[in-house]
Amino acid sequence: MRKVLGLLFALSILTACANTSELTATQPAPTLISTDASPAFTSTPETDPATPALTESVESSTLPATTEDFFTQMGITLPAPICSSLTQSQTEGPYYIPNTPERHSLLEEGMPGRRLILVGYVLDQNCQPLPNAWLDFWQANANGEYDNNANRLRGHQFTDSQGRYYLETIMPGLYSSRPIEHIHVKVQPEGGEVVTSQLYFPAQPIEGLTVTMEDQGGYLLGYFNFVVQR
């Protein structure tokens, strides 16, 4: 009897082992995770923060804007100068006022009269242009009247690096004590003597002091070169 019971016990053990081996064979091997590798994870990509727009600091230039000079703007080309003699001196007259404003234009809003642009060179006795020569102009208005209380139709300027000057003004009117159109001027080369003179127009010419005129439609264009001793 004991032998039978021992045999049955041995058979049960063998059966259990066989079932265990079968289960082990059918189960998949566990996945091993290496501790050396970085853990894999899914993350929602982080949106880069909005980069603020860079505000560039632009400094205002202290240099004047580059512009064409007056002669180029107006399409004026000065003819090659001819120097036959020095510019004649003439009387200053009773209406000169010193220390006038520095300006090229004597025009004012609402000023009556025919517009005149006067251009030319200041040259030395060898017909060489004189940069930085001083010119001072004064004249009567269209009615032949001088402003003796202020600086209307008065102003001084300096020639440019090419010895050129230009004046925007009006044609002077006639007055009873001197019925001839004219513009007064003082000219002084840098380091030289002042020459006082007057300019006249083709309707009443004065030899050596008459402006050459062109009618440009909207204005009159006059040419005159001053020749002075340097």
C-alpha positions as CSV (number, residue, x, y, z in Angstrom):
1,M,0.0,0.0,0.0
2,R,2.8,2.4,0.9
3,K,4.5,1.6,-2.4
4,V,1.3,2.5,-4.3
5,L,0.9,5.8,-2.4
6,G,4.6,6.7,-3.1
7,L,4.2,5.9,-6.7
8,L,1.1,8.1,-7.0
9,F,2.9,11.0,-5.3
10,A,5.9,10.7,-7.7
11,L,3.5,10.7,-10.7
12,S,1.8,13.9,-9.4
13,I,5.1,15.7,-9.0
14,L,6.2,14.7,-12.5
15,T,2.9,16.0,-13.9
16,A,3.2,19.3,-12.2
17,C,6.7,19.8,-13.5
18,A,5.6,19.1,-17.0
19,N,2.8,21.6,-16.8
20,T,5.1,24.2,-15.4
21,S,7.6,23.7,-18.3
22,E,4.8,24.0,-20.8
23,L,3.7,27.3,-19.4
24,T,7.1,28.7,-19.3
25,A,7.7,27.8,-22.9
26,T,4.5,29.5,-24.1
27,Q,5.0,32.8,-22.2
28,P,7.1,35.5,-24.0
29,A,10.4,36.5,-22.5
30,P,10.3,39.7,-20.5
31,T,11.6,42.8,-22.2
32,L,14.8,44.0,-20.5
33,I,15.2,47.8,-20.1
34,S,18.8,49.0,-20.1
35,T,19.5,51.4,-17.3
36,D,22.2,53.1,-19.5
37,A,19.8,54.4,-22.1
38,S,17.9,57.6,-21.6
39,P,14.3,56.9,-20.9
40,A,12.1,57.2,-24.0
41,F,9.1,59.5,-23.6
42,T,6.7,61.4,-25.8
43,S,6.4,65.0,-25.1
44,T,4.4,67.8,-26.7
45,P,7.0,70.0,-28.4
46,E,7.5,73.3,-26.5
47,T,6.7,76.3,-28.6
48,D,9.6,78.7,-28.7
49,P,8.7,81.9,-27.0
50,A,8.0,84.7,-29.5
51,T,11.2,86.6,-30.2
52,P,10.5,90.3,-29.7
53,A,11.1,92.4,-32.7
54,L,14.3,94.3,-32.5
55,T,13.8,98.1,-32.7
56,E,16.8,99.5,-34.4
57,S,17.8,102.9,-33.1
58,V,18.4,105.2,-36.1
59,E,20.3,108.3,-35.4
60,S,19.5,111.4,-37.4
61,S,22.4,112.5,-39.5
62,T,24.0,115.7,-38.6
63,L,25.2,116.2,-42.2
64,P,23.0,118.1,-44.6
65,A,21.1,116.0,-47.1
66,T,23.0,115.5,-50.3
67,T,21.3,117.7,-53.0
68,E,22.2,119.0,-56.3
69,D,23.5,122.6,-56.4
70,F,21.4,125.5,-57.6
71,F,23.0,125.6,-61.0
72,T,22.3,121.9,-61.7
73,Q,18.7,122.2,-60.3
74,M,18.0,125.1,-62.6
75,G,19.8,123.6,-65.6
76,I,22.1,126.7,-65.7
77,T,25.5,126.3,-67.3
78,L,27.8,129.3,-67.0
79,P,29.7,130.2,-70.2
80,A,33.5,130.2,-70.1
81,P,34.5,133.6,-68.7
82,I,36.2,136.3,-70.8
83,C,38.2,138.8,-68.8
84,S,39.0,141.9,-70.7
85,S,39.3,144.4,-67.8
86,L,38.5,144.8,-64.1
87,T,35.0,145.6,-63.1
88,Q,34.5,149.4,-62.9
89,S,33.8,151.1,-59.6
90,Q,30.7,153.2,-59.2
91,T,29.2,155.4,-56.5
92,E,27.7,153.7,-53.4
93,G,24.8,156.0,-53.4
94,P,22.7,157.1,-50.3
95,Y,20.9,153.8,-49.6
96,Y,23.6,151.4,-48.5
97,I,23.1,149.6,-45.2
98,P,25.8,147.3,-43.8
99,N,25.4,144.0,-42.0
100,T,22.7,142.6,-44.3
101,P,21.5,139.0,-43.9
102,E,23.5,136.2,-45.6
103,R,21.2,134.8,-48.3
104,H,21.0,134.0,-52.0
105,S,17.3,134.9,-52.4
106,L,15.8,138.3,-51.8
107,L,12.4,137.2,-52.8
108,E,9.5,137.4,-50.4
109,E,6.0,136.1,-50.6
110,G,3.7,138.5,-52.4
111,M,6.5,140.7,-53.6
112,P,5.5,142.3,-56.9
113,G,7.9,142.5,-59.8
114,R,9.4,140.3,-62.6
115,R,11.6,137.5,-61.1
116,L,15.3,137.8,-62.0
117,I,18.0,135.2,-61.4
118,L,21.4,136.7,-61.7
119,V,24.4,134.3,-62.0
120,G,28.1,134.5,-62.8
121,Y,31.7,134.2,-61.5
122,V,33.9,136.4,-59.3
123,L,37.3,136.3,-61.0
124,D,40.8,137.7,-60.4
125,Q,42.8,139.7,-62.8
126,N,44.1,136.5,-64.4
127,C,40.6,135.3,-65.0
128,Q,40.8,132.7,-62.3
129,P,37.7,131.9,-60.2
130,L,37.7,133.2,-56.6
131,P,36.1,130.9,-54.0
132,N,34.7,132.6,-50.9
133,A,34.5,136.0,-52.4
134,W,32.0,138.3,-50.6
135,L,29.2,140.0,-52.5
136,D,26.6,142.4,-51.0
137,F,23.5,143.4,-53.1
138,W,20.9,146.0,-52.5
139,Q,18.3,147.5,-54.8
140,A,14.9,149.3,-55.2
141,N,11.6,147.4,-55.4
142,A,9.4,147.3,-58.5
143,N,8.1,150.8,-57.6
144,G,11.6,152.3,-57.4
145,E,11.6,152.5,-53.6
146,Y,14.4,151.4,-51.2
147,D,13.7,149.9,-47.8
148,N,15.8,152.0,-45.5
149,N,14.4,150.6,-42.3
150,A,14.9,146.9,-42.7
151,N,16.6,144.5,-45.1
152,R,14.0,144.0,-47.8
153,L,15.8,143.4,-51.2
154,R,19.2,143.4,-49.4
155,G,21.6,140.6,-48.7
156,H,25.1,139.3,-48.9
157,Q,26.6,135.9,-49.9
158,F,29.9,134.2,-50.7
159,T,31.0,132.5,-53.9
160,D,31.1,128.7,-53.9
161,S,34.2,126.5,-54.4
162,Q,34.1,127.2,-58.2
163,G,33.9,131.0,-57.7
164,R,30.2,131.1,-58.7
165,Y,27.4,133.2,-57.2
166,Y,23.7,133.4,-57.8
167,L,21.0,135.9,-56.7
168,E,17.3,135.5,-56.8
169,T,15.5,138.8,-56.9
170,I,13.2,141.0,-59.0
171,M,13.9,143.6,-61.6
172,P,14.4,146.9,-59.9
173,G,11.9,149.7,-60.7
174,L,12.7,153.2,-61.8
175,Y,12.6,156.3,-59.6
176,S,12.4,159.9,-60.6
177,S,15.7,161.1,-59.4
178,R,17.5,158.3,-61.3
179,P,15.4,156.8,-64.1
180,I,17.6,153.8,-65.0
181,E,17.2,150.2,-63.7
182,H,20.2,149.1,-61.6
183,I,21.3,146.9,-58.8
184,H,24.0,148.0,-56.3
185,V,26.8,145.6,-55.3
186,K,29.9,145.4,-53.3
187,V,32.5,142.7,-54.1
188,Q,35.5,141.7,-52.0
189,P,37.9,138.8,-52.8
190,E,39.2,136.9,-49.8
191,G,42.0,139.1,-48.4
192,G,41.5,141.8,-51.0
193,E,39.9,145.2,-51.4
194,V,36.2,146.0,-51.6
195,V,35.0,147.1,-55.0
196,T,31.7,149.0,-55.1
197,S,29.8,149.0,-58.4
198,Q,26.4,148.8,-60.0
199,L,24.8,146.5,-62.6
200,Y,22.6,147.7,-65.5
201,F,20.3,146.1,-68.1
202,P,20.1,145.9,-71.9
203,A,17.3,148.4,-72.2
204,Q,19.7,151.1,-70.8
205,P,23.2,149.7,-71.2
206,I,26.3,151.0,-69.5
207,E,29.5,149.7,-71.1
208,G,31.3,147.1,-69.0
209,L,28.5,146.9,-66.4
210,T,25.5,145.5,-68.4
211,V,24.0,142.2,-67.6
212,T,23.5,139.7,-70.4
213,M,19.8,138.7,-70.3
214,E,17.7,135.7,-71.4
215,D,14.0,135.4,-71.0
216,Q,13.1,132.0,-69.6
217,G,9.4,132.6,-69.7
218,G,8.7,132.4,-66.0
219,Y,11.7,134.5,-65.1
220,L,14.6,136.4,-66.5
221,L,18.1,134.9,-66.4
222,G,21.0,137.4,-66.2
223,Y,24.8,136.7,-66.5
224,F,27.5,138.9,-65.2
225,N,31.1,138.2,-64.2
226,F,33.0,140.4,-61.7
227,V,36.7,140.8,-62.3
228,V,38.6,142.2,-59.3
229,Q,42.2,142.7,-58.2
230,R,43.3,140.0,-55.9
